[in-house]
Amino acid sequence: MSRFVTLLLLALGLVAAVPALAQQEQSTAPYAYRQLDDPAEEEKAQALMETLRCLQCQGQSIADSDAPIAGSMRSLVRERIAAGEQPEAIRGWLIERYGDYVSYAPRITSLTWPLFAVPAVLVLLAFLLLRRRFTGKSGQGEEA
């Protein structure tokens, strides 16, 4: 009977340990959590990673996120920097692959220019309306 209890406790212990082992998911990307050997290359990679948005977290850069996709993107950036590719070329490739949303510094294109122009037009319109309102009444009062 004691053998049965021992085996039962051992089985329960293994079942309880399985979730803890499953949570130790690490990215399979080689440079997800490892820096480049060359400090200048790592600095370039880090600067680029801070300007790229994590697609899963949406509020963090890939440099700050622990999401698996962010780890893969960090590794990809470091591998391409180590291969001699320029940061802007890497950014362009990621934008082509994931869209403008991946970059914190969006480009002005034929699709995005209204996002930049509309606020300026609204400020100009507000200025003109306020100017007309305040200068129009004083001008009418002097004529009468």
Buried (B, 14 or more C-beta within 10 A) or exposed (E): EEEEEEEEEEEEEEEEEEEEEEEEEEBEBEBBEEBBEEEEBBEBBBEBBEBBBBBEBEEBBBBEBEBBBBBBBBBBBBBBBBEEBEBEEBBEEBBEEBEBEBBEEBEEEEEEEEEEEEEEEEEEEEEEEEEEEEEEEEEEEEEE
